[in-house]
């Protein structure tokens, strides 16, 4: 699945990762099987009624970007798992995402975002609350047009796996109302 050249790149970069404590990325293209999965099964999850309902409810709260950014700073500063984080994991949508994740052997995490990129539901704590400034959100939400976005392969030290993030829009009535990101174990596709 992963080319010899990519393995050598990862080996060299892994040494740097161990020294620097960061994840490693490189421009290895996503396998065709993953791109096909992203455009079919994963994109279909963006039309799931439970997910749509959770995103609509969050969008209806009318949070300002300033409120979202303030929560993002709290989120990043929190070393553990705060109550407002566990609410997103234990919500109906969060439990639904866990069921989706555990029904596969290749999905390692899932999180759903509202129309501004703020977390709505998740299977585990994300590194930050606001994804609205990141490619995964911008390219999957696309200002309400929606699109499938497959990021670059990354070696994730925390799970010791080659992971790629796939983001798809949450769609209702032909319009993107939010987005979903899946952390996919490349070697299990």
Secondary structure, DSSP 8 states (H G I E B T S, - for coil): ---HHHHHHHHHHHHHHHHH---EE------HHHHHHIIIIIHHHTT-HHHHHHHHHHHHT---HHHHHHHHHHHHH-SS--HHHHHHHHSHHHHHHHHHHHT-SSEEEEEEE-TTSBEEEESS--S-SB-TTSHHHHHHHGGGT---EE---EEETTTTEEEEEEEEEEEETTEEEEEEEEEEEGGG-
